[in-house]
Amino acid sequence: MSPTDLFPALSHPTRLRLALLMAEHGTLCVCELQHAVDEDQPRVSRHLANLRQAGVIEGERRAQWMDYRLSPDLPGWARTIIDQALAGMQDDPAFTEDRRRLAGMADRPGVACSS
C-alpha cells in the first residue's frame, strides 16, 4: 500500500467514517456499519469494496454476514494516519452520531444481525 492508495480510499466522508469505526471497534459486520452511518446496504457495500480494493480493510464471511476490520497488513504509517484521524474526529458531529447509533443498535451481532 502507498499513500496514493490510502488517501483516495479515505477521501470520501463515509469511507473515512467506516474505517474509523473499525479502528475504534475492531471487527464490525455490514449491518452494524450500515446502521452506524445510516446509509442503505448497497451504498455501504460499495464503500466497503472501495476500502477493500485499496487494502485498507479485509472482510470475512461469518454465516450469512460479512464482517470487516482494518487490514492487519496495513503499514505502520497508514495505521498511524488512521489512528490520528480517529483522534481528530472525536468531536466531529457526524462521527459522534455514528458512534451513538452504533451503541444504540438493537440485536448487534453475536445475537442477531439482519443485512
Buried (B, 14 or more C-beta within 10 A) or exposed (E): BEEEBBEEBBEEEBBBBBBBBBBBBEBBBBBBBBBBBEBEEEEBBEBBEBBBEBBBBBBEEEEEBBBBBBBEEBBEEBBEBBBEBBEEBEEBEBBEBBBEBBEEBEEBBEEEBEB
